[in-house]
Amino acid sequence: MEKGTKLSLGRSSQAGHKIRDSHLSRLHFEIDFTGQRAIVRDLESRNGVFVNGRKVNNKLLGPNDRLLAGEQTFDVRYADSLDDLVLEEAEETLSFNEERYTCSLCERAISLATFAEGNVLEHLGKYLCPDCSVVSSFETREFEGYEIQKRLGSGSNGMVYQARQLLLDRTVALKILIKHDGLSPRVESRFLREATTISRLAHPNIVKVYDACTFSRGYFIVMECFEGNDLQAMIEDYGVPSLAIGVSVGLQILDALDYAASQQIVHRDVKPANILYRPQDGVAKLSDFGLAKQVGVSSGTRDGEGVGTPCYMPPEQVNNARNVDHRADIYALGASFYHLFSGRFPVMADNLQDFMKGILERDPPPIERYNPKLPPELCSLIRRAMKKSPDDRFQTHREMHAALDEVRRKYRVPPPPRL
């Protein structure tokens, strides 16, 4: 970032630098480098900005400071020129000023450090990033019998593209994992386990899997392309939804989780970002079974290890994710309800120690504090689902479904759509 400039960062396309991170607000923070030293300003984000582990609102950035926002980490370096930066520093530093280099398929910025690695394709002033070059080229967007249309997202377990299946002329989603030297064997096994797990599940509120295939550079899963938004994006873009939408979504996801439990499957990563909602017809679907486990079957998780998304995880999953049962998903859905109806993450803290206490020991602030209009019965339901001890929660998804349906009936909320 050059001296004399300002830059805003966040999830929205309105930000000067857009970052796809569900834990960032639409406009999360700003870097002001109009003075001798850069200043970071929190733009009233929901999850805060941290410098060297301390939450800040407005702070001068010193050399070697470390800035954290959402799941992003930035190390601060000052230099007279970009040539003074070593390559491993360059990706974080240069990522602020290469907006003119974007991938022609996914439209994401390509850092100069990525260019230096030699994996960016270039033709007549257009570029393809290393990920998109696997499934597309400048001559064609055909990939293994599919026409790539656009990139939908990405994560540690692969990239997701919208595509048209040429033989059947239908729109699908392709989740693609590229094999490379640095790929963790556990990420690879989880990707394959997701395909195996979902292919056995047939429920209208779970994203369907049509096929799983190998190709020369890895694997891909062919899935239903559900034209809806995830709840995390909805919260960020539109705020807290109506009671009718929230209750309807909750009932549908409880149906999905109850069915998964009947098949001895624990999702282990229920969160707003993995719940999809289509406003046109009110249908909700549960997605991303990459961390799912089958009860009684080894999932590749070690004893004493925690997996999942921390602020939605129950204490027992933090301590030993290998042995959790369906009640972990009940807690996670309760935590997702908390976020959905309050607009706040269920666990927020200024440092890691307090964050872990928030998961293991401390209850979140009463949800009524942030949404006073919420029915008291729904507030009690969320509190019960988020009890620290599994024995104090709803014991089955059907039990929680019945309690939520009572709320629906009392407050005359229309029933969910029939599928």
KEKOLKE-735374 format. One record per residue (C-alpha): residue in one letter; x, y, z. Coordinates in steps of 0.02 Angstrom, whole numbers, padded with zeros to 5 digits. Example, Ala and Ser with C-alpha at 12.3 -4.5 7.8 and 13.67 -1.06 7.14 Angstrom:
BEGIN
mifi residu: A east: 00615 north: -00225 up: 00390
mifi residu: S east: 00684 north: -00053 up: 00357
***
This chain:
BEGIN
mifi residu: M east: 00000 north: 00000 up: 00000
mifi residu: E east: 00073 north: 00167 up: -00051
mifi residu: K east: 00094 north: 00316 up: 00064
mifi residu: G east: -00038 north: 00450 up: 00045
mifi residu: T east: -00180 north: 00327 up: 00017
mifi residu: K east: -00326 north: 00252 up: 00112
mifi residu: L east: -00400 north: 00078 up: 00090
mifi residu: S east: -00557 north: -00002 up: 00161
mifi residu: L east: -00569 north: -00192 up: 00178
mifi residu: G east: -00720 north: -00306 up: 00200
mifi residu: R east: -00838 north: -00433 up: 00122
mifi residu: S east: -00933 north: -00308 up: 00014
mifi residu: S east: -00891 north: -00258 up: -00164
mifi residu: Q east: -00904 north: -00080 up: -00096
mifi residu: A east: -00742 north: -00108 up: 00000
mifi residu: G east: -00581 north: -00050 up: -00081
mifi residu: H east: -00514 north: -00227 up: -00057
mifi residu: K east: -00647 north: -00364 up: -00053
mifi residu: I east: -00605 north: -00519 up: 00049
mifi residu: R east: -00714 north: -00675 up: 00051
mifi residu: D east: -00718 north: -00711 up: 00237
mifi residu: S east: -00884 north: -00746 up: 00324
mifi residu: H east: -00816 north: -00674 up: 00487
mifi residu: L east: -00785 north: -00502 up: 00410
mifi residu: S east: -00917 north: -00367 up: 00403
mifi residu: R east: -00962 north: -00289 up: 00236
mifi residu: L east: -00848 north: -00140 up: 00275
mifi residu: H east: -00740 north: -00205 up: 00416
mifi residu: F east: -00591 north: -00088 up: 00436
mifi residu: E east: -00490 north: 00049 up: 00351
mifi residu: I east: -00304 north: 00077 up: 00332
mifi residu: D east: -00260 north: 00262 up: 00326
mifi residu: F east: -00083 north: 00293 up: 00264
mifi residu: T east: -00096 north: 00480 up: 00235
mifi residu: G east: 00023 north: 00520 up: 00378
mifi residu: Q east: 00198 north: 00462 up: 00424
mifi residu: R east: 00129 north: 00298 up: 00491
mifi residu: A east: -00026 north: 00198 up: 00442
mifi residu: I east: -00179 north: 00198 up: 00555
mifi residu: V east: -00307 north: 00057 up: 00566
mifi residu: R east: -00488 north: 00107 up: 00601
mifi residu: D east: -00627 north: -00014 up: 00644
mifi residu: L east: -00777 north: 00032 up: 00536
mifi residu: E east: -00904 north: -00024 up: 00668
mifi residu: S east: -00875 north: -00207 up: 00624
mifi residu: R east: -00971 north: -00343 up: 00713
mifi residu: N east: -00820 north: -00449 up: 00758
mifi residu: G east: -00688 north: -00318 up: 00792
mifi residu: V east: -00510 north: -00280 up: 00739
mifi residu: F east: -00360 north: -00339 up: 00840
mifi residu: V east: -00180 north: -00276 up: 00841
mifi residu: N east: -00056 north: -00389 up: 00929
mifi residu: G east: -00200 north: -00480 up: 01013
mifi residu: R east: -00288 north: -00324 up: 01082
mifi residu: K east: -00452 north: -00257 up: 01015
mifi residu: V east: -00435 north: -00082 up: 00943
mifi residu: N east: -00546 north: 00051 up: 00866
mifi residu: N east: -00414 north: 00172 up: 00803
mifi residu: K east: -00229 north: 00132 up: 00816
mifi residu: L east: -00064 north: 00186 up: 00742
mifi residu: L east: 00023 north: 00037 up: 00663
mifi residu: G east: 00205 north: 00008 up: 00704
mifi residu: P east: 00333 north: -00098 up: 00611
mifi residu: N east: 00305 north: -00285 up: 00642
mifi residu: D east: 00130 north: -00260 up: 00714
mifi residu: R east: 00010 north: -00402 up: 00676
mifi residu: L east: -00169 north: -00357 up: 00629
mifi residu: L east: -00311 north: -00484 up: 00640
mifi residu: A east: -00487 north: -00464 up: 00570
mifi residu: G east: -00607 north: -00609 up: 00543
mifi residu: E east: -00496 north: -00755 up: 00491
mifi residu: Q east: -00369 north: -00640 up: 00406
mifi residu: T east: -00196 north: -00597 up: 00472
mifi residu: F east: -00089 north: -00453 up: 00410
mifi residu: D east: 00091 north: -00418 up: 00461
mifi residu: V east: 00140 north: -00234 up: 00452
mifi residu: R east: 00300 north: -00188 up: 00358
mifi residu: Y east: 00365 north: -00017 up: 00307
mifi residu: A east: 00485 north: -00001 up: 00161
mifi residu: D east: 00551 north: 00136 up: 00048
mifi residu: S east: 00506 north: 00031 up: -00104
mifi residu: L east: 00426 north: -00137 up: -00144
mifi residu: D east: 00597 north: -00202 up: -00194
mifi residu: D east: 00647 north: -00195 up: -00011
mifi residu: L east: 00519 north: -00327 up: 00036
mifi residu: V east: 00564 north: -00512 up: 00035
mifi residu: L east: 00446 north: -00627 up: -00060
mifi residu: E east: 00362 north: -00705 up: 00091
mifi residu: E east: 00315 north: -00532 up: 00151
mifi residu: A east: 00262 north: -00473 up: -00020
mifi residu: E east: 00097 north: -00566 up: -00036
mifi residu: E east: 00022 north: -00483 up: 00117
mifi residu: T east: 00095 north: -00312 up: 00080
mifi residu: L east: 00065 north: -00308 up: -00107
mifi residu: S east: -00111 north: -00376 up: -00095
mifi residu: F east: -00168 north: -00198 up: -00060
mifi residu: N east: -00116 north: -00123 up: -00225
mifi residu: E east: -00142 north: -00247 up: -00365
mifi residu: E east: -00326 north: -00220 up: -00404
mifi residu: R east: -00285 north: -00199 up: -00589
mifi residu: Y east: -00235 north: -00384 up: -00600
mifi residu: T east: -00395 north: -00486 up: -00589
mifi residu: C east: -00442 north: -00660 up: -00645
mifi residu: S east: -00558 north: -00653 up: -00795
mifi residu: L east: -00662 north: -00799 up: -00727
mifi residu: C east: -00680 north: -00772 up: -00539
mifi residu: E east: -00641 north: -00584 up: -00546
mifi residu: R east: -00531 north: -00595 up: -00393
mifi residu: A east: -00373 north: -00493 up: -00372
mifi residu: I east: -00210 north: -00583 up: -00413
mifi residu: S east: -00062 north: -00532 up: -00305
mifi residu: L east: 00108 north: -00494 up: -00379
mifi residu: A east: 00179 north: -00633 up: -00271
mifi residu: T east: 00062 north: -00756 up: -00359
mifi residu: F east: 00125 north: -00689 up: -00526
mifi residu: A east: 00303 north: -00718 up: -00467
mifi residu: E east: 00266 north: -00903 up: -00436
mifi residu: G east: 00234 north: -00923 up: -00623
mifi residu: N east: 00061 north: -01003 up: -00613
mifi residu: V east: -00045 north: -00861 up: -00685
mifi residu: L east: -00101 north: -00879 up: -00866
mifi residu: E east: -00099 north: -00720 up: -00970
mifi residu: H east: -00169 north: -00685 up: -01144
mifi residu: L east: -00200 north: -00516 up: -01227
mifi residu: G east: -00207 north: -00424 up: -01061
mifi residu: K east: -00322 north: -00552 up: -00978
mifi residu: Y east: -00274 north: -00666 up: -00835
mifi residu: L east: -00325 north: -00832 up: -00758
mifi residu: C east: -00277 north: -00863 up: -00576
mifi residu: P east: -00196 north: -01031 up: -00531
mifi residu: D east: -00360 north: -01103 up: -00465
mifi residu: C east: -00467 north: -01055 up: -00614
mifi residu: S east: -00334 north: -01109 up: -00740
mifi residu: V east: -00365 north: -01289 up: -00683
mifi residu: V east: -00545 north: -01287 up: -00744
mifi residu: S east: -00539 north: -01158 up: -00883
mifi residu: S east: -00431 north: -01082 up: -01020
mifi residu: F east: -00442 north: -00931 up: -01134
mifi residu: E east: -00503 north: -01043 up: -01276
mifi residu: T east: -00636 north: -01141 up: -01184
mifi residu: R east: -00723 north: -01156 up: -01017
mifi residu: E east: -00758 north: -01341 up: -01039
mifi residu: F east: -00699 north: -01454 up: -00898
mifi residu: E east: -00728 north: -01642 up: -00895
mifi residu: G east: -00897 north: -01629 up: -00982
mifi residu: Y east: -00951 north: -01470 up: -00893
mifi residu: E east: -00951 north: -01289 up: -00950
mifi residu: I east: -00885 north: -01179 up: -00809
mifi residu: Q east: -00996 north: -01026 up: -00785
mifi residu: K east: -00933 north: -00939 up: -00628
mifi residu: R east: -00843 north: -00967 up: -00465
mifi residu: L east: -00958 north: -00977 up: -00314
mifi residu: G east: -00833 north: -00991 up: -00173
mifi residu: S east: -00683 north: -01080 up: -00101
mifi residu: G east: -00614 north: -01148 up: 00061
mifi residu: S east: -00486 north: -01265 up: 00135
mifi residu: N east: -00581 north: -01414 up: 00062
mifi residu: G east: -00590 north: -01353 up: -00118
mifi residu: M east: -00659 north: -01227 up: -00242
mifi residu: V east: -00842 north: -01220 up: -00295
mifi residu: Y east: -00899 north: -01171 up: -00470
mifi residu: Q east: -01068 north: -01156 up: -00554
mifi residu: A east: -01067 north: -01257 up: -00715
mifi residu: R east: -01180 north: -01329 up: -00848
mifi residu: Q east: -01175 north: -01517 up: -00872
mifi residu: L east: -01163 north: -01530 up: -01061
mifi residu: L east: -01238 north: -01704 up: -01084
mifi residu: L east: -01392 north: -01675 up: -00976
mifi residu: D east: -01402 north: -01486 up: -01004
mifi residu: R east: -01426 north: -01447 up: -00819
mifi residu: T east: -01346 north: -01323 up: -00701
mifi residu: V east: -01242 north: -01400 up: -00563
mifi residu: A east: -01111 north: -01350 up: -00435
mifi residu: L east: -00937 north: -01425 up: -00447
mifi residu: K east: -00831 north: -01438 up: -00291
mifi residu: I east: -00651 north: -01464 up: -00347
mifi residu: L east: -00498 north: -01515 up: -00248
mifi residu: I east: -00329 north: -01498 up: -00332
mifi residu: K east: -00192 north: -01618 up: -00280
mifi residu: H east: -00024 north: -01535 up: -00250
mifi residu: D east: 00132 north: -01563 up: -00146
mifi residu: G east: 00071 north: -01459 up: 00000
mifi residu: L east: -00102 north: -01540 up: 00009
mifi residu: S east: -00135 north: -01614 up: 00179
mifi residu: P east: -00185 north: -01799 up: 00173
mifi residu: R east: -00321 north: -01758 up: 00299
mifi residu: V east: -00396 north: -01624 up: 00185
mifi residu: E east: -00395 north: -01750 up: 00043
mifi residu: S east: -00478 north: -01885 up: 00150
mifi residu: R east: -00610 north: -01763 up: 00213
mifi residu: F east: -00651 north: -01709 up: 00035
mifi residu: L east: -00678 north: -01890 up: -00017
mifi residu: R east: -00775 north: -01927 up: 00142
mifi residu: E east: -00892 north: -01782 up: 00106
mifi residu: A east: -00934 north: -01858 up: -00063
mifi residu: T east: -00964 north: -02028 up: 00015
mifi residu: T east: -01067 north: -01958 up: 00159
mifi residu: I east: -01185 north: -01846 up: 00060
mifi residu: S east: -01210 north: -01972 up: -00079
mifi residu: R east: -01297 north: -02085 up: 00049
mifi residu: L east: -01412 north: -01945 up: 00109
mifi residu: A east: -01573 north: -01910 up: 00015
mifi residu: H east: -01672 north: -01770 up: 00097
mifi residu: P east: -01755 north: -01616 up: 00022
mifi residu: N east: -01667 north: -01502 up: 00146
mifi residu: I east: -01492 north: -01569 up: 00111
mifi residu: V east: -01395 north: -01517 up: -00044
mifi residu: K east: -01395 north: -01665 up: -00163
mifi residu: V east: -01239 north: -01748 up: -00231
mifi residu: Y east: -01253 north: -01819 up: -00407
mifi residu: D east: -01079 north: -01890 up: -00435
mifi residu: A east: -00897 north: -01891 up: -00380
mifi residu: C east: -00754 north: -01908 up: -00504
mifi residu: T east: -00567 north: -01901 up: -00522
mifi residu: F east: -00471 north: -01803 up: -00653
mifi residu: S east: -00287 north: -01783 up: -00695
mifi residu: R east: -00255 north: -01654 up: -00559
mifi residu: G east: -00373 north: -01706 up: -00420
mifi residu: Y east: -00555 north: -01740 up: -00379
mifi residu: F east: -00723 north: -01657 up: -00402
mifi residu: I east: -00898 north: -01679 up: -00331
mifi residu: V east: -01051 north: -01641 up: -00437
mifi residu: M east: -01188 north: -01565 up: -00330
mifi residu: E east: -01357 north: -01483 up: -00345
mifi residu: C east: -01338 north: -01298 up: -00383
mifi residu: F east: -01453 north: -01216 up: -00256
mifi residu: E east: -01489 north: -01037 up: -00306
mifi residu: G east: -01496 north: -00960 up: -00134
mifi residu: N east: -01387 north: -00864 up: -00013
mifi residu: D east: -01306 north: -00930 up: 00144
mifi residu: L east: -01371 north: -00858 up: 00307
mifi residu: Q east: -01203 north: -00780 up: 00349
mifi residu: A east: -01210 north: -00675 up: 00190
mifi residu: M east: -01392 north: -00631 up: 00225
mifi residu: I east: -01350 north: -00568 up: 00399
mifi residu: E east: -01206 north: -00465 up: 00332
mifi residu: D east: -01306 north: -00392 up: 00188
mifi residu: Y east: -01480 north: -00370 up: 00263
mifi residu: G east: -01465 north: -00388 up: 00451
mifi residu: V east: -01576 north: -00493 up: 00564
mifi residu: P east: -01716 north: -00580 up: 00466
mifi residu: S east: -01899 north: -00585 up: 00513
mifi residu: L east: -01964 north: -00708 up: 00641
mifi residu: A east: -02056 north: -00800 up: 00502
mifi residu: I east: -01900 north: -00828 up: 00399
mifi residu: G east: -01792 north: -00879 up: 00547
mifi residu: V east: -01918 north: -01003 up: 00618
mifi residu: S east: -01953 north: -01078 up: 00446
mifi residu: V east: -01768 north: -01102 up: 00411
mifi residu: G east: -01742 north: -01178 up: 00584
mifi residu: L east: -01880 north: -01306 up: 00562
mifi residu: Q east: -01814 north: -01359 up: 00393
mifi residu: I east: -01634 north: -01378 up: 00455
mifi residu: L east: -01695 north: -01477 up: 00605
mifi residu: D east: -01783 north: -01594 up: 00484
mifi residu: A east: -01619 north: -01614 up: 00389
mifi residu: L east: -01518 north: -01645 up: 00547
mifi residu: D east: -01646 north: -01769 up: 00613
mifi residu: Y east: -01634 north: -01867 up: 00450
mifi residu: A east: -01443 north: -01862 up: 00455
mifi residu: A east: -01446 north: -01925 up: 00635
mifi residu: S east: -01559 north: -02068 up: 00582
mifi residu: Q east: -01420 north: -02116 up: 00461
mifi residu: Q east: -01293 north: -02105 up: 00604
mifi residu: I east: -01215 north: -01945 up: 00534
mifi residu: V east: -01157 north: -01797 up: 00641
mifi residu: H east: -01125 north: -01641 up: 00537
mifi residu: R east: -01002 north: -01557 up: 00658
mifi residu: D east: -01000 north: -01391 up: 00564
mifi residu: V east: -01177 north: -01320 up: 00573
mifi residu: K east: -01164 north: -01131 up: 00555
mifi residu: P east: -01249 north: -00991 up: 00457
mifi residu: A east: -01123 north: -01003 up: 00315
mifi residu: N east: -01174 north: -01186 up: 00288
mifi residu: I east: -01362 north: -01153 up: 00287
mifi residu: L east: -01432 north: -01097 up: 00119
mifi residu: Y east: -01596 north: -01003 up: 00097
mifi residu: R east: -01694 north: -00965 up: -00062
mifi residu: P east: -01812 north: -00818 up: -00033
mifi residu: Q east: -01918 north: -00851 up: -00188
mifi residu: D east: -01999 north: -01005 up: -00111
mifi residu: G east: -01931 north: -01007 up: 00067
mifi residu: V east: -01833 north: -01168 up: 00048
mifi residu: A east: -01680 north: -01195 up: 00160
mifi residu: K east: -01544 north: -01327 up: 00139
mifi residu: L east: -01398 north: -01389 up: 00241
mifi residu: S east: -01232 north: -01397 up: 00149
mifi residu: D east: -01047 north: -01439 up: 00171
mifi residu: F east: -01027 north: -01608 up: 00255
mifi residu: G east: -00836 north: -01598 up: 00246
mifi residu: L east: -00817 north: -01621 up: 00434
mifi residu: A east: -00960 north: -01745 up: 00456
mifi residu: K east: -00930 north: -01909 up: 00545
mifi residu: Q east: -01024 north: -02071 up: 00553
mifi residu: V east: -01061 north: -02126 up: 00730
mifi residu: G east: -00952 north: -02274 up: 00775
mifi residu: V east: -00838 north: -02254 up: 00622
mifi residu: S east: -00665 north: -02174 up: 00623
mifi residu: S east: -00669 north: -02002 up: 00541
mifi residu: G east: -00482 north: -01966 up: 00540
mifi residu: T east: -00500 north: -01853 up: 00692
mifi residu: R east: -00378 north: -01890 up: 00833
mifi residu: D east: -00429 north: -01914 up: 01013
mifi residu: G east: -00427 north: -01748 up: 01106
mifi residu: E east: -00433 north: -01647 up: 00944
mifi residu: G east: -00563 north: -01514 up: 00904
mifi residu: V east: -00628 north: -01481 up: 00729
mifi residu: G east: -00762 north: -01361 up: 00668
mifi residu: T east: -00795 north: -01174 up: 00675
mifi residu: P east: -00750 north: -01118 up: 00852
mifi residu: C east: -00888 north: -00993 up: 00894
mifi residu: Y east: -01024 north: -01121 up: 00849
mifi residu: M east: -00939 north: -01272 up: 00930
mifi residu: P east: -00999 north: -01348 up: 01094
mifi residu: P east: -00870 north: -01378 up: 01232
mifi residu: E east: -00862 north: -01566 up: 01200
mifi residu: Q east: -00817 north: -01537 up: 01017
mifi residu: V east: -00674 north: -01421 up: 01064
mifi residu: N east: -00605 north: -01552 up: 01183
mifi residu: N east: -00637 north: -01710 up: 01082
mifi residu: A east: -00727 north: -01694 up: 00915
mifi residu: R east: -00700 north: -01878 up: 00878
mifi residu: N east: -00828 north: -01936 up: 01005
mifi residu: V east: -00968 north: -01807 up: 00989
mifi residu: D east: -01147 north: -01860 up: 00953
mifi residu: H east: -01297 north: -01774 up: 00872
mifi residu: R east: -01316 north: -01658 up: 01022
mifi residu: A east: -01162 north: -01563 up: 00960
mifi residu: D east: -01264 north: -01516 up: 00806
mifi residu: I east: -01407 north: -01460 up: 00920
mifi residu: Y east: -01288 north: -01341 up: 01008
mifi residu: A east: -01218 north: -01277 up: 00843
mifi residu: L east: -01392 north: -01243 up: 00775
mifi residu: G east: -01435 north: -01151 up: 00936
mifi residu: A east: -01277 north: -01046 up: 00914
mifi residu: S east: -01327 north: -01015 up: 00733
mifi residu: F east: -01500 north: -00958 up: 00792
mifi residu: Y east: -01414 north: -00840 up: 00915
mifi residu: H east: -01314 north: -00762 up: 00774
mifi residu: L east: -01464 north: -00759 up: 00656
mifi residu: F east: -01584 north: -00673 up: 00776
mifi residu: S east: -01459 north: -00556 up: 00862
mifi residu: G east: -01340 north: -00513 up: 00720
mifi residu: R east: -01194 north: -00551 up: 00837
mifi residu: F east: -01076 north: -00698 up: 00847
mifi residu: P east: -01118 north: -00810 up: 00996
mifi residu: V east: -00939 north: -00797 up: 01061
mifi residu: M east: -00844 north: -00633 up: 01055
mifi residu: A east: -00686 north: -00589 up: 01151
mifi residu: D east: -00535 north: -00476 up: 01152
mifi residu: N east: -00408 north: -00617 up: 01162
mifi residu: L east: -00392 north: -00804 up: 01139
mifi residu: Q east: -00403 north: -00845 up: 01324
mifi residu: D east: -00570 north: -00755 up: 01344
mifi residu: F east: -00631 north: -00831 up: 01181
mifi residu: M east: -00599 north: -01007 up: 01244
mifi residu: K east: -00687 north: -00965 up: 01408
mifi residu: G east: -00835 north: -00907 up: 01306
mifi residu: I east: -00845 north: -01079 up: 01226
mifi residu: L east: -00805 north: -01188 up: 01376
mifi residu: E east: -00876 north: -01094 up: 01526
mifi residu: R east: -00968 north: -00931 up: 01494
mifi residu: D east: -01143 north: -00916 up: 01423
mifi residu: P east: -01170 north: -00782 up: 01290
mifi residu: P east: -01259 north: -00621 up: 01340
mifi residu: P east: -01450 north: -00640 up: 01341
mifi residu: I east: -01509 north: -00630 up: 01163
mifi residu: E east: -01653 north: -00516 up: 01218
mifi residu: R east: -01523 north: -00381 up: 01246
mifi residu: Y east: -01494 north: -00369 up: 01059
mifi residu: N east: -01668 north: -00413 up: 00997
mifi residu: P east: -01799 north: -00362 up: 01128
mifi residu: K east: -01943 north: -00407 up: 01011
mifi residu: L east: -01894 north: -00590 up: 01005
mifi residu: P east: -02027 north: -00706 up: 01083
mifi residu: P east: -01972 north: -00762 up: 01257
mifi residu: E east: -02009 north: -00943 up: 01211
mifi residu: L east: -01883 north: -00931 up: 01068
mifi residu: C east: -01753 north: -00852 up: 01182
mifi residu: S east: -01775 north: -00997 up: 01304
mifi residu: L east: -01761 north: -01123 up: 01161
mifi residu: I east: -01595 north: -01048 up: 01105
mifi residu: R east: -01527 north: -01047 up: 01283
mifi residu: R east: -01574 north: -01229 up: 01308
mifi residu: A east: -01496 north: -01283 up: 01143
mifi residu: M east: -01333 north: -01195 up: 01194
mifi residu: K east: -01314 north: -01274 up: 01365
mifi residu: K east: -01134 north: -01320 up: 01401
mifi residu: S east: -01178 north: -01498 up: 01453
mifi residu: P east: -01254 north: -01608 up: 01316
mifi residu: D east: -01371 north: -01684 up: 01446
mifi residu: D east: -01451 north: -01513 up: 01478
mifi residu: R east: -01493 north: -01480 up: 01295
mifi residu: F east: -01634 north: -01547 up: 01189
mifi residu: Q east: -01594 north: -01731 up: 01175
mifi residu: T east: -01656 north: -01755 up: 00997
mifi residu: H east: -01685 north: -01647 up: 00845
mifi residu: R east: -01869 north: -01695 up: 00849
mifi residu: E east: -01885 north: -01629 up: 01026
mifi residu: M east: -01809 north: -01462 up: 00974
mifi residu: H east: -01917 north: -01462 up: 00817
mifi residu: A east: -02075 north: -01485 up: 00922
mifi residu: A east: -02025 north: -01339 up: 01036
mifi residu: L east: -01990 north: -01226 up: 00887
mifi residu: D east: -02152 north: -01276 up: 00803
mifi residu: E east: -02245 north: -01225 up: 00962
mifi residu: V east: -02167 north: -01052 up: 00943
mifi residu: R east: -02223 north: -01051 up: 00761
mifi residu: R east: -02402 north: -01094 up: 00806
mifi residu: K east: -02415 north: -00973 up: 00952
mifi residu: Y east: -02353 north: -00826 up: 00848
mifi residu: R east: -02448 north: -00879 up: 00692
mifi residu: V east: -02296 north: -00902 up: 00583
mifi residu: P east: -02338 north: -00992 up: 00418
mifi residu: P east: -02271 north: -01171 up: 00407
mifi residu: P east: -02115 north: -01207 up: 00303
mifi residu: P east: -02139 north: -01252 up: 00119
mifi residu: R east: -02180 north: -01434 up: 00082
mifi residu: L east: -02053 north: -01520 up: -00029
***
